[in-house]
């Protein structure tokens, strides 16, 4: 009969009455019939699937309200899995004929609890009569055995009726190769909480309930449990299993771990191993090819959007809004340049050094300033050694490195690929673990694979300890009272594509030598940190979205040493990355944005490598290096933050190399004295020093958290895990002076480099340009601050300002085109071999009780004197070359106070303009002189080379080479 002879709807109505075997036969007629049968998926196939007493809803227990992708496929998978237990063919390989006859032999069915004369009254009697592969059917009732029941032949035990009609108070000991139990309720016998155990055979559990009891599987025994419920504290224990499958099971209400996997997989294999491996690989392929349900339920995350369905942060600007704000800010700045108005969001006085920067301090000198604002012949300084850094623009969101997909990460990581391909141990798939103490506990070299499960309302979801190994793919972990996933004691594994959120402690807690691979997860909305690495914990943390956590997105402390690469860490309520209490780590190529506190926070012995990150749009500072902070901060883009670009305490010893610190609302780089507890810049979004110490969760709070699990006898003495100092710094030469080298510090809302420090500081070869206030301002410098080889260009106020009682050395710098004086110096030190050209007021202005040597500088001022020595200045002004500012100017090139007998002025020269061709900075060319290879910045150099270069520069600066000429000659 042709399909087209009747309407399709009528055919579907007719075929809806066919049983499963007839539907299969109709599929074999022709392609049209097959398509017609397949179109019954939501009707007849759904009825057949839900009508099977051995299988619950395909999406039970996680989402029974959602239909599966295909009801027919779900029924097919159930039919294939239900026959696994009968595939014991080890004794049939000798003859295909025997195999044929064995499978055609009819299985006998034994009834228990039926009408007298048709079945057995006792369950033990039926088992005694059953032969291999027979079926024992239990009718409604409660069956209890007073002693342990041994299964000596393969048998299938099935309960009739609805689930719950048949209850067993029996303890089974399986001694046969295989068995199957279906549609039963297990309760513990009076003598043992263990209701089923096997140590060699294979057991299949379908649609069973376990109430207050335990399931024990010991290798080489195996287990396949499907659509089972473990309630009232029931649990499953796997010891040394090679492979076992737990599919679509529910665990609830336990006072210990719901699933415990212990011991390395045994080398011995039973007959079911190869079948379970094939089934497990099918599961993995289905999970990897299908859409991720878990990631969709939490709301779709867009990296270009500032608000997320699960993030607790309100009022967050989108990237478009931020860009607009920055454009508006730049526009207003251009209009206000030279004025006193503050930036948007600023209130009160911010720049306490304004009094020393303005040219209005001395009315006498103001009256003498030349009225001309331009010179006939300007000196060109465009060819200075740092010219390649002067055009640094603020990146937009398109410059962010994209998050890699899991498949892309696996392609470049052979170890991760190997972990994904492994199927050993216990496999939990599509299970729900809720409302209990623990989810999965792996210990003592145990192995497990967790795929597409939901962990909800537990104390902890997964604990992996004592050299255990796990693969955790596409799970949801939420609502845990302690940490969601907890790894320690050299645990390893792959944690990928999970949704970990809303946990009471850290989403991931890694400590004591644990070294997992963490890829492509969403870790968000935690009540504390996203990921915590401590106590010699390691790990590779890549391509994750970490956002909306109340403490640091990634928190590293107590010698934690992970690799944090390619992540997007955003919208946190504290720091993006916090490195504390001697933490280390390599933090590279991350996007750290829109966090309430510092994008990266380093303090109290933290010593990370922070390289090539985008740290932007923060509500406070970009990078905070607090008390005793260390680390190599190299090649980062730090911009658009409401506070400083980089905020450093003078008790810390960071190395800032090759960073772009631009378009921040306040200082580009600020170095503050540790003892200064009264911040002059307190305002909304910028906090006092005391508040900054509370930027992230303090380690003392972590020590007493419920995740310590002290009931297992482990005292969490994290300090005992810290390596010796010799081991910590064996790979990096100790740094004794903070170093700022080869950075571009531009377009910031206040001073480019602001120093109020009690420690020595080296500022070497930096481009400091177009900042709204001074280029460099040294307010306090109890020890020597060296400014060597920098270019200070086109800043709104003074190029370099040095306050009273500061010790500063300026050597080999280029100070060009600033809005006020080139150099305003009130302290003690040296001004040697600098080019101070094209500034809008005095070139070099020395005031108050300064004690300074001004030697071999080249100076040109657009207005006023080249060099002005005032008041009670002491020192020497010698061998300087002053270019005349205007052809008609009759002023002396160097202005001195005639009553000052303590300042010696010797052998200085004035060069008058003759022609444009001869009017140039030559022999040497404009300073600074770049000592690095052409077009190579420290950010592009290998890590070991950058560190070596830093050590060379530091050693040269500290050696006192300024007494013997240029620092750069000493380096070369």
C-alpha atoms as one frame of an Amber mdcrd trajectory, in Angstrom:
protein
   0.000   0.000   0.000   1.374   3.390  -0.960   1.795   6.006   1.704   0.415
   8.685  -0.567  -2.964   6.980  -0.869  -3.994   8.373   2.529  -3.278  11.675
   4.243  -0.158  11.636   6.414  -2.155  12.582   9.491  -4.395   9.541   9.042
  -1.401   7.259   8.635   0.065   8.615  11.845  -3.183   7.938  13.660  -3.258
   4.340  12.388   0.384   3.645  13.157  -0.012   4.993  16.684  -1.642   1.657
  17.622   1.246  -0.524  16.476   3.507  -2.194  19.045   7.253  -1.797  18.932
   8.051  -4.901  16.794   5.543  -3.873  14.122   6.928  -0.338  14.007  10.344
  -1.834  13.356   9.021  -3.949  10.494   7.280  -0.942   8.923  10.595   0.953
   8.939  12.048  -1.722   6.640   9.413  -1.367   3.887  10.804   1.659   2.077
  12.265   5.115   2.675   8.827   6.782   2.672   7.561   4.372   5.321  10.702
   4.897   7.375  10.283   8.670   7.328   6.651   8.237   8.298   7.556   6.037
  11.276  10.265   8.446  12.387   7.756  11.299  12.317   5.913   9.651  15.225
   8.630  10.697  17.654   6.487  12.971  19.825   3.493  10.624  19.836   3.911
   6.862  19.571   7.632   6.729  20.345   7.022   8.918  23.393   4.254   6.572
  24.585   6.491   3.538  24.174   9.392   5.191  26.003   7.363   6.387  28.973
   5.374   3.141  29.091   8.473   1.051  29.669   8.541   0.183  33.398  12.332
  -0.153  33.333  13.022   3.407  32.179  11.957   6.762  33.567  11.781  10.033
  31.673  14.967  10.329  29.546  15.899  13.636  31.216  15.234  12.406  34.757
  16.408  13.409  37.320  17.905  16.725  36.212  15.192  18.121  33.934  12.205
  15.822  33.619  10.111  18.717  32.306  12.220  19.007  29.163  11.668  16.513
  26.310  14.702  14.714  24.891  16.049  15.466  21.462  14.479  12.221  20.224
  12.147   9.855  22.100  12.963   7.085  19.659  16.686   7.486  20.249  16.133
   7.439  24.011  14.175   4.173  23.700  16.863   2.703  21.471  19.603   3.573
  23.942  17.571   1.964  26.723  17.084  -1.228  24.701  20.811  -1.450  23.953
  21.811  -0.841  27.563  19.293  -3.344  28.965  20.968  -6.156  27.037  24.516
  -5.415  28.173  24.293  -7.788  31.124  23.540 -10.784  28.840  26.568 -10.319
  26.597  28.738 -12.704  28.559  30.070 -14.752  25.651  33.437 -15.826  27.035
  32.434 -19.503  26.957  30.874 -19.320  23.484  33.825 -18.237  21.323  34.748
 -21.815  20.427  31.773 -22.287  18.148  29.463 -19.896  16.369  26.909 -22.700
  16.272  26.878 -22.972  20.055  26.493 -19.221  20.246  23.434 -19.435  17.989
  21.791 -22.230  19.969  22.563 -20.545  23.291  20.843 -17.339  22.342  17.807
 -19.101  20.903  17.244 -21.083  24.070  14.142 -19.849  25.902  14.716 -18.237
  29.278  12.536 -19.479  32.069  10.520 -17.068  34.184  10.044 -17.711  37.917
   7.294 -15.862  39.805   7.413 -15.081  43.499   4.450 -14.028  45.648   1.674
 -15.030  43.219  -1.378 -17.233  43.783  -0.502 -20.604  45.319   0.426 -23.237
  42.767   1.805 -20.782  40.190   4.965 -19.531  41.834   7.298 -19.574  44.790
   6.345 -18.190  48.140   9.902 -17.236  49.079  12.449 -15.263  47.178  15.295
 -17.588  48.234  13.400 -20.612  46.877  12.983 -19.003  43.458  16.687 -18.170
  43.295  17.577 -21.741  44.166  15.483 -23.051  41.275  16.582 -20.475  38.688
  19.042 -21.476  36.010  21.580 -19.299  34.160  20.045 -16.163  32.652  16.554
 -16.980  33.990  14.196 -14.242  35.073  12.770 -13.984  38.593   9.635 -11.823
  38.752   8.693 -10.411  42.155   5.076  -9.417  42.628   3.963  -6.638  44.940
   5.146  -7.010  48.500   8.059  -6.739  50.917  10.701  -9.472  50.770  13.117
  -9.907  53.668  15.959 -12.335  54.189  17.642 -12.824  57.566  21.008 -13.827
  56.130  23.055 -12.762  53.154  21.871 -14.024  49.768  24.529 -15.278  47.359
  23.924 -15.084  43.620  25.797 -18.045  42.142  24.286 -18.100  38.620  23.505
 -15.253  36.237  19.953 -14.134  36.909  17.572 -11.257  36.264  15.393 -10.025
  39.149  12.477  -7.769  38.150   9.733  -6.187  40.227   6.182  -6.161  38.820
   3.964  -3.097  38.849   4.977   0.437  39.659   8.268   1.331  41.263   7.759
   0.984  45.001   5.400  -1.997  44.861   8.289  -4.416  45.460  10.689  -3.832
  48.362  13.714  -5.919  49.306  15.313  -6.058  52.743  18.071  -8.287  51.435
  21.852  -8.176  51.356  23.185  -9.635  48.086  26.657 -11.018  47.491  27.118
 -11.589  43.760  29.438 -14.502  42.989  28.317 -15.067  39.388  29.606 -13.384
  36.208  26.519 -11.210  35.662  23.144 -10.173  37.069  20.420  -7.606  36.502
  18.017  -6.027  38.987  15.142  -3.875  37.803  12.196  -1.936  39.245  13.036
  -2.691  42.888  13.300  -0.779  46.160  16.294  -1.721  48.304  16.323  -1.180
  52.069  19.053  -2.321  54.458  18.755  -5.649  56.200  18.992  -5.677  59.961
  22.542  -7.000  59.956  24.231  -4.827  57.286  23.782  -1.466  55.532  25.298
  -2.980  52.359  22.479  -4.258  50.158  24.576  -5.307  47.175  28.235  -6.098
  46.661  30.338  -7.783  44.031  34.058  -8.203  43.612  34.338  -9.957  40.252
  31.091  -9.973  38.288  28.986  -7.373  36.510  25.680  -6.080  37.854  23.143
  -3.941  36.017  20.674  -1.867  38.037  17.726  -0.353  36.174  15.045   1.893
  37.721  15.770   0.937  41.338  15.518   2.907  44.561  18.056   2.654  47.358
  16.876   3.949  50.746  19.399   4.330  53.540  21.766   1.663  52.228  25.006
   1.177  50.357  26.194  -0.325  47.080  29.740  -1.763  47.063  31.635  -2.610
  43.870  35.203  -3.885  44.057  37.417  -4.413  41.033  37.525  -6.293  38.783
  33.781  -6.218  39.410  31.745  -3.698  37.397  28.386  -1.984  37.678  25.967
  -0.231  35.375  23.233   1.709  37.197  20.567   3.526  35.202  17.668   5.692
  36.422  18.258   4.731  40.042  17.573   6.810  43.113  19.871   6.827  46.151
  17.907   8.537  48.915  18.044   8.933  52.695  21.803   8.782  52.809  22.320
   5.938  50.372  25.685   5.828  48.666  27.779   3.925  46.171  31.355   2.819
  46.892  33.780   1.802  44.166  37.108   0.277  45.140  39.715  -0.321  42.448
  37.127  -0.578  39.676  38.381  -0.599  36.090  35.104   0.845  34.826  31.551
   1.322  36.078  28.700   3.459  34.751  26.171   5.490  36.730  23.723   7.016
  34.256  20.756   9.269  35.119  20.800   8.540  38.845  19.754  10.732  41.763
  21.614  11.021  45.072  20.117  12.982  47.960  20.149  13.438  51.708  23.503
  11.841  52.516  25.624  12.625  55.552  28.763  11.550  53.678  29.860  11.439
  50.048  27.182  10.054  47.729  29.744   8.370  45.463  33.163   7.304  46.721
  35.839   6.119  44.299  38.958   4.727  45.940  42.026   2.906  44.738  43.723
   2.690  41.369  41.863   0.644  38.716  42.938  -2.990  38.917  44.688  -4.476
  35.921  42.427  -7.528  35.896  39.338  -7.187  33.699  36.040  -9.050  33.785
  33.974  -9.948  30.719  31.897  -6.733  30.814  34.842  -4.357  30.581  34.959
  -4.072  26.785  31.186  -3.586  26.517  31.140  -0.833  29.154  34.088   0.909
  27.505  32.238   0.954  24.186  29.113   2.276  25.907  31.124   4.943  27.745
  32.682   6.135  24.494  29.201   6.399  22.999  28.187   8.576  25.943  31.213
  10.815  25.459  30.539  11.260  21.740  26.891  12.107  22.403  27.864  14.640
  25.069  30.531  16.313  22.956  28.417  16.487  19.804  25.184  17.577  21.431
  24.347  21.036  22.701  25.215  21.813  26.286  21.989  22.036  28.254  23.629
  23.206  31.430  25.287  26.241  29.903  22.026  27.372  28.378  19.947  27.383
  31.539  21.998  30.034  33.292  21.383  32.611  30.584  23.415  33.322  27.494
  26.695  35.040  28.255  27.965  37.609  25.849  31.460  38.878  26.332  30.454
  42.211  24.853  27.643  42.690  27.353  28.143  44.135  30.761  25.267  42.435
  32.580  24.675  38.737  33.068  21.692  36.831  34.284  23.611  35.270  37.145
  25.882  38.124  38.161  25.029  40.048  41.330  26.632  43.228  40.042  24.166
  45.925  39.097  24.613  49.014  36.998  27.622  47.757  35.073  28.454  49.660
  31.920  28.687  47.819  28.665  31.844  48.013  26.604  30.118  50.474  24.310
  29.253  52.722  27.250  32.805  52.592  28.521  34.189  53.508  25.124  31.771
  56.434  24.900  32.799  57.663  28.341  36.446  57.570  27.373  35.791  59.472
  24.148  33.803  62.101  26.061  36.548  62.317  28.642  39.195  62.889  25.991
  37.055  65.539  24.327  36.500  67.421  27.579  40.166  67.124  28.413  41.170
  68.672  25.109  38.846  71.616  25.809  40.027  72.038  29.389  43.761  71.495
  28.851  45.612  73.957  30.978  42.568  74.621  33.162  41.830  73.490  36.691
  38.572  71.598  36.187  38.494  68.007  37.360  37.692  64.902  35.396  34.223
  63.389  35.517  33.592  61.686  38.834  36.322  63.607  40.699  35.663  65.824
  43.659  37.883  67.939  45.836  41.606  68.510  45.505  43.555  65.636  44.018
  46.992  66.895  43.027  48.692  68.121  46.180  51.812  69.141  44.243  49.958
  71.732  42.132  51.555  74.574  44.034  55.016  73.571  42.917  54.054  72.972
  39.313  52.326  76.151  38.292  54.271  79.073  36.970  52.377  81.523  39.178
  54.482  80.987  42.298  56.932  83.727  41.530  55.326  86.900  40.266  58.754
  88.233  39.461  59.469  85.404  37.047  55.982  85.537  35.557  56.463  89.124
  34.631  59.648  88.253  32.848  58.232  85.428  30.753  58.381  86.145  27.097
  54.973  86.855  25.629  55.710  84.903  22.491  54.201  81.423  22.528  56.155
  80.190  19.535  59.730  80.365  18.408  61.045  81.125  14.990  63.138  77.974
  14.907  62.063  74.985  16.999  64.330  72.107  17.782  63.092  68.798  16.453
  62.964  65.914  18.931  60.791  63.468  16.987  63.649  61.032  16.426  64.280
  60.208  20.062  64.820  56.574  21.036  61.283  55.938  22.379  59.392  57.497
  19.478  57.780  54.135  18.670  55.871  54.304  21.977  54.444  57.795  21.554
  51.442  56.744  19.462  49.955  54.165  21.813  46.171  54.218  21.536  43.628
  52.734  23.903  42.620  49.282  22.600  38.975  48.476  22.063  37.136  45.253
  22.829  38.039  43.858  19.405  41.653  43.675  20.552  40.766  41.272  23.354
  42.005  37.724  22.828  38.971  35.559  22.136  38.090  32.710  24.433  39.084
  29.439  22.848  36.539  26.664  22.550  37.114  23.355  24.281  37.920  21.654
  20.982  40.535  24.314  20.190  42.100  23.914  23.628  42.214  20.146  23.236
  43.916  20.448  19.860  46.869  22.249  21.389  47.094  20.271  24.636  48.066
  16.625  24.233  47.709  15.907  27.942  44.147  17.193  27.981  43.307  15.139
  24.884  44.633  12.049  26.584  42.496  12.720  29.647  39.355  13.202  27.543
  39.996   9.928  25.725  40.482   7.967  28.945  37.459   6.082  30.303  38.909
   4.226  33.270  37.304   4.247  36.693  33.773   5.294  37.567  31.712   7.216
  35.025  28.837   9.394  36.301  26.673  10.807  33.555  23.494  12.947  33.732
  23.097  12.406  37.481  21.635  14.745  40.099  23.442  14.988  43.428  21.645
  17.267  45.872  20.932  18.206  49.473  23.630  16.277  51.255  27.123  16.600
  52.609  29.158  15.551  49.602  28.785  14.620  45.962  31.738  12.630  44.641
  34.799  11.771  46.708  37.915  10.442  44.942  40.919   9.329  46.941  43.994
   7.091  46.980  44.665   7.014  43.202  40.981   6.602  42.329  39.760   7.627
  38.878  36.388   8.968  37.794  34.714  10.707  34.904  31.847  13.121  35.541
  29.759  14.226  32.550  26.681  16.455  32.406  25.749  16.084  36.079  24.088
  18.579  38.412  25.534  19.124  41.903  23.195  21.269  44.001  22.818  22.177
  47.660  25.745  20.099  48.956  28.550  20.956  51.362  30.947  20.198  48.514
  30.355  18.792  45.053  33.609  16.988  44.236  36.658  16.204  46.367  39.671
  14.796  44.577  42.622  13.970  46.849  45.585  11.647  47.341  46.814  11.335
  43.743  43.317  10.728  42.415  42.482  11.677  38.826  39.204  12.835  37.331
  37.688  14.168  34.142  34.836  16.589  34.786  32.906  17.725  31.682  29.787
  19.892  31.284  28.523  19.690  34.853  26.649  22.261  36.884  27.922  22.905
  40.406  25.880  25.365  42.452  24.730  26.177  45.951  27.545  24.363  47.788
  28.175  25.535  51.343  31.938  25.119  50.975  34.012  24.968  47.808  32.378
  23.470  44.744  35.327  21.421  43.475  38.133  20.691  45.883  41.512  19.218
  44.850  44.520  18.516  47.041  47.387  16.116  47.756  48.690  15.800  44.171
  45.259  15.284  42.599  45.101  15.688  38.821  42.533  15.787  36.076  40.613
  17.808  33.540  37.814  20.182  34.559  36.239  21.543  31.384  33.081  23.268
  30.169  31.350  23.298  33.558  29.002  25.886  35.036  30.205  26.505  38.604
  28.288  29.207  40.422  26.675  30.487  43.614  28.857  28.506  46.025  29.573
  29.568  49.599  33.349  29.247  49.245  35.555  29.115  46.178  34.176  27.593
  43.011  37.452  25.658  42.640  39.860  25.078  45.522  43.316  23.764  44.532
  45.989  23.078  47.118  48.827  20.842  48.318  50.388  19.819  45.038  47.158
  19.354  43.087  47.724  20.051  39.387  44.504  19.992  37.318  43.782  21.364
  33.844  40.861  23.810  34.012  39.413  24.755  30.619  36.434  26.691  29.274
  34.358  26.830  32.463  31.932  29.480  33.673  32.799  30.236  37.304  30.606
  32.981  38.650  28.364  34.457  41.354  30.306  32.855  44.202  30.039  34.203
  47.724  33.829  34.254  47.843  36.507  33.698  45.208  36.107  32.026  41.842
  39.292  29.911  41.951  41.636  29.612  44.931  45.138  28.139  44.514  47.205
  27.743  47.673  49.589  25.527  49.605  51.826  24.581  46.651  48.795  23.999
  44.466  49.355  24.348  40.739  47.174  23.908  37.694  46.618  25.228  34.203
  43.629  27.609  34.140  42.730  28.551  30.556  39.847  30.019  28.540  37.431
  30.319  31.467  34.814  32.978  32.149  35.209  34.060  35.778  32.825  36.801
  36.819  30.520  38.186  39.474  32.324  36.657  42.480  32.338  38.559  45.758
  36.062  38.099  46.246  38.913  37.712  43.808  38.223  35.957  40.529  41.489
  34.013  40.914  43.092  34.050  44.365  46.666  32.716  44.692  48.361  32.460
  48.079  50.669  30.346  50.259  52.978  29.312  47.419  50.217  28.534  44.965
  51.808  28.486  41.520  49.266  28.052  38.682  49.317  29.086  35.040  46.362
  31.429  34.429  46.108  32.085  30.703  43.522  33.276  28.192  40.666  33.782
  30.670  38.069  36.528  30.858  37.866  37.698  34.481  35.287  40.423  34.886
  32.637  42.135  37.012  33.998  40.798  40.296  33.188  42.564  43.531  36.856
  42.542  44.587  40.093  42.045  42.620  40.246  40.245  39.312  43.418  38.308
  40.229  44.829  38.474  43.767  48.284  37.118  44.604  48.933  37.136  48.314
  50.915  35.460  51.118  53.881  34.341  48.971  51.715  33.239  46.072  53.301
  32.926  42.642  52.032  31.953  39.203  52.142  32.913  35.554  49.199  35.145
  34.667  49.215  35.803  30.939  46.949  36.900  28.082  43.834  37.322  30.219
  41.131  39.960  29.883  40.636  41.385  33.387  37.955  44.046  33.262  35.248
  45.873  35.184  36.242  44.618  38.626  35.383  46.655  41.707  38.928  46.589
  43.102  42.297  46.223  41.422  42.387  44.234  38.239  45.469  42.481  39.647
  46.271  42.748  43.351  49.737  41.645  44.561  50.819  41.955  48.169  52.439
  40.315  51.223  55.125  38.383  49.394  53.116  37.701  46.243  55.555  37.137
  43.377  53.743  36.355  40.102  54.599  36.930  36.473  51.845  39.160  35.042
  52.339  39.224  31.289  50.411  40.424  28.215  47.059  40.906  29.942  44.309
  43.423  29.215  43.499  45.066  32.565  40.834  47.638  31.902  37.638  49.448
  32.869  38.067  48.712  36.565  36.205  50.685  39.205  39.470  51.193  41.090
  43.093  50.657  40.038  44.432  48.526  37.233  47.286  46.810  39.100  47.813
  47.113  42.856  51.192  46.110  44.288  50.644  46.355  48.026  52.816  45.815
  51.044  55.789  43.524  50.278  54.458  42.777  46.821  56.849  41.522  44.150
  56.578  40.159  40.653  57.314  40.762  37.018  54.587  42.885  35.400  55.369
  42.826  31.704  53.701  43.717  28.428  50.222  44.419  29.830  47.619  46.850
  28.510  46.343  48.739  31.566  43.753  51.322  30.608  40.353  52.843  31.264
  40.445  52.279  35.040  38.815  54.772  37.357  41.738  54.799  39.755  45.439
  54.571  38.948  46.864  52.455  36.213  49.404  50.907  38.601  49.364  51.577
  42.354  52.520  50.545  44.223  53.496  50.643  47.876  57.071  51.687  48.499
  57.673  48.551  50.593  57.129  46.394  47.491  59.631  45.410  44.790  57.837
  44.904  41.472  59.359  45.017  38.020  57.169  46.908  35.523  58.483  46.281
  32.039  56.990  47.079  28.650  53.438  47.889  29.800  50.984  50.275  28.159
  49.422  52.275  31.008  46.985  54.643  29.336  43.687  56.502  29.704  43.242
  55.856  33.417  41.247  58.398  35.402  43.984  59.112  37.935  47.734  58.544
  38.043  49.375  56.330  35.475  51.867  54.917  37.990  51.631  55.895  41.662
  54.236  54.834  44.225  53.035  55.619  47.732  54.829  55.541  51.044  53.686
  52.624  53.171  53.447  54.790  56.298  51.148  57.299  54.669  47.737  56.223
  55.964  45.938  59.364  54.861  45.341  59.146  51.164  45.020  62.471  49.417
  42.942  60.923  46.710  40.053  59.331  48.607  36.823  59.436  46.621  34.160
  57.200  45.095  35.841  54.248  43.476  39.206  55.005  45.094  39.787  53.898
  48.648  42.086  54.534  51.572  45.101  52.386  52.322  43.273  50.639  55.141
  40.436  49.741  52.817  42.874  48.517  50.185  44.282  45.989  52.629  40.835
  44.436  52.593  40.673  44.314  48.810  40.408  40.527  48.746  39.618  37.831
  51.239  42.317  37.803  53.883  44.099  34.504  54.372  43.103  34.339  58.020
  39.462  34.064  56.995  40.234  31.197  54.666  41.890  29.165  57.387  38.706
  28.645  59.319  36.308  27.925  56.461  34.102  24.845  56.457  36.058  23.425
  53.526  38.924  22.501  55.831  37.318  19.124  56.639  39.085  18.871  59.974
  36.862  15.935  60.929  39.081  13.760  58.754  42.088  14.526  60.910  43.842
  17.041  58.665  45.004  20.277  60.268  45.090  22.993  57.650  48.506  24.461
  58.527  49.004  26.151  55.173  52.195  27.811  56.255  53.911  24.429  56.517
  53.473  24.036  52.763  55.557  27.096  51.933  58.872  26.351  50.270  62.116
  27.695  51.614  63.279  31.067  50.365  66.165  29.427  48.501  63.753  27.292
  46.507  61.344  30.136  45.866  63.886  32.381  44.175  66.206  29.804  42.668
  64.970  30.622  39.153  64.952  34.420  39.483  67.609  36.750  40.782  66.388
  38.605  43.907  65.450  42.197  43.149  66.419  44.810  45.744  65.093  47.926
  43.982  61.722  48.383  42.298  62.131  48.814  38.545  59.929  50.634  36.027
  61.283  50.111  32.512  60.163  50.564  28.916  56.545  51.378  29.760  54.239
  53.691  27.871  52.421  55.858  30.431  50.120  58.191  28.581  46.762  59.988
  28.510  46.100  59.492  32.206  43.914  61.904  34.143  46.543  63.042  36.622
  50.321  62.704  36.909  51.957  60.110  34.694  54.452  58.859  37.326  53.703
  59.951  40.899  56.266  59.009  43.569  55.718  59.441  47.282  58.064  56.776
  48.504  60.365  55.785  51.332  62.293  53.242  49.238  64.657  53.524  46.245
  63.117  53.366  42.791  64.533  53.049  39.269  62.478  54.531  36.419  64.249
  53.604  33.189  63.443  54.163  29.490  59.744  54.955  29.808  57.529  57.012
  27.522  55.480  59.407  29.683  53.334  61.538  27.441  50.049  63.419  27.194
  49.076  63.021  30.822  46.750  65.694  32.119  49.017  66.850  34.929  52.768
  66.520  35.337  54.703  63.874  33.508  56.687  62.756  36.576  56.146  64.129
  40.059  58.457  63.151  42.944  56.745  64.336  46.120  58.635  62.234  48.630
  61.802  60.231  48.074  63.635  59.368  51.268  66.079  57.242  49.273  67.435
  57.814  45.809  64.975  57.749  42.916  66.657  57.392  39.524  64.938  58.687
  36.407  67.110  57.390  33.575  66.547  57.447  29.838  62.866  58.434  29.915
  60.924  60.510  27.422  58.570  62.967  29.148  56.506  64.459  26.382  53.545
  66.845  25.982  52.100  66.532  29.461  49.637  69.124  30.728  51.893  70.604
  33.400  55.530  70.304  34.372  57.540  67.555  32.706  59.452  66.464  35.823
  58.665  67.961  39.245  60.814  67.192  42.305  59.693  68.411  45.724  61.707
  69.441  48.762  63.906  66.925  50.577  63.704  64.406  47.731  66.786  62.612
  46.436  66.476  62.256  42.662  68.815  61.611  39.775  67.773  62.658  36.253
  70.081  61.180  33.640  69.714  60.799  29.878  66.044  61.862  29.753  64.212
  63.764  27.051  61.737  66.318  28.432  59.815  67.803  25.525  56.812  70.000
  24.842  55.196  70.025  28.285  52.625  72.643  29.236  54.658  74.275  31.987
  58.306  73.983  33.069  60.448  71.211  31.709  62.073  70.337  35.047  61.055
  71.934  38.353  63.548  70.809  40.990  63.446  71.561  44.731  65.243  68.551
  46.135  68.744  67.080  46.121  70.449  65.132  43.375  71.715  65.254  39.817
  70.384  66.604  36.513  72.854  65.187  34.027  72.843  64.832  30.232  69.156
  65.501  29.663  67.453  67.167  26.706  64.887  69.676  28.001  63.390  71.210
  24.882  60.166  72.869  23.739  58.465  73.245  27.112  56.041  76.111  27.611
  57.865  77.807  30.493  61.337  77.591  32.006  63.467  74.685  30.815  65.132
  73.716  34.115  63.929  75.541  37.209  65.799  74.965  40.479  64.245  76.454
  43.619  64.253  76.642  47.417  67.103  74.917  49.247  67.871  72.476  46.473
  71.333  70.901  46.407  71.827  69.812  42.826  74.368  69.371  40.069  73.115
  70.463  36.622  75.630  69.059  34.170  75.861  68.655  30.394  72.179  69.221
  29.612  70.747  70.637  26.376  67.932  73.085  27.071  65.515  75.184  25.059
  62.501  76.930  26.557  59.699  78.395  24.457  59.044  81.080  27.079  61.389
  82.368  29.710  64.847  81.241  30.739  66.598  78.086  29.734  67.861  77.446
  33.269  66.576  79.362  36.296  68.475  79.132  39.602  66.599  80.861  42.415
  66.697  81.545  46.104  69.153  79.552  48.253  70.067  76.842  45.764  73.366
  75.052  46.301  75.284  73.107  43.697  76.943  73.344  40.291  75.566  74.403
  36.887  78.225  73.402  34.401  78.756  72.558  30.719  75.104  72.976  29.747
  74.107  73.964  26.218  71.163  76.366  26.059  69.413  76.918  22.734  67.965
  80.407  22.397  64.197  80.291  22.603  63.437  83.231  20.247  65.596  85.134
  17.744  64.849  88.512  19.331  65.214  87.384  22.906  67.822  89.367  24.854
  67.613  87.424  28.118  70.545  85.589  29.543  70.264  81.813  28.986  70.798
  81.086  32.670  69.106  83.167  35.357  70.736  83.119  38.788  70.188  84.916
  42.040  72.979  87.459  42.386  72.891  87.110  46.150  73.382  83.352  46.038
  77.069  82.563  46.561  76.627  78.797  47.045  75.776  77.895  43.434  78.667
  77.658  40.984  77.891  78.382  37.301  80.684  77.365  34.924  81.326  76.760
  31.215  77.733  76.921  29.981  77.030  77.825  26.332  74.312  79.658  24.434
  73.568  78.578  20.876  71.747  81.132  18.690  69.665  80.084  15.658  71.327
  80.511  12.284  69.419  78.284   9.892  66.923  75.443  10.152  69.408  72.995
   8.650  71.910  73.596  11.442  69.298  73.946  14.162  69.082  70.374  15.499
  69.923  68.109  18.412  72.998  66.281  17.164  75.999  64.494  18.577  74.212
  62.828  20.256  70.718  62.748  18.702  67.648  63.546  20.833  67.497  61.696
  24.110  66.556  59.185  25.331  68.638  56.712  23.354  67.029  53.310  22.928
  69.368  50.546  24.083  67.036  47.748  22.976  67.166  46.250  19.473  65.064
  48.108  16.955  61.343  47.407  17.047  61.736  44.970  19.932  60.021  45.755
  23.216  60.437  43.754  26.399  56.896  42.463  26.005  57.920  40.533  22.917
  61.082  39.042  24.352  61.201  35.565  25.868  60.638  35.504  29.607  64.183
  34.500  30.513  65.645  37.235  28.293  63.411  39.923  29.796  64.394  38.941
  33.323  68.074  38.869  32.398  67.805  42.350  30.912  66.120  43.595  34.067
  68.902  42.260  36.232  71.533  43.913  34.045  69.865  47.301  34.227  69.261
  47.037  37.958  72.844  46.046  38.638  74.155  48.907  36.536  71.973  51.518
  38.178  72.830  50.354  41.668  76.552  50.334  40.966  76.779  54.114  41.006
  77.602  54.427  37.328  76.353  58.014  37.273  79.757  59.054  38.495  81.379
  57.699  35.349  79.053  58.884  32.595  75.882  57.681  30.975  74.114  54.671
  32.428  73.583  53.327  28.935  77.310  53.205  28.267  77.692  51.158  31.423
  75.030  48.711  30.330  76.478  48.252  26.865
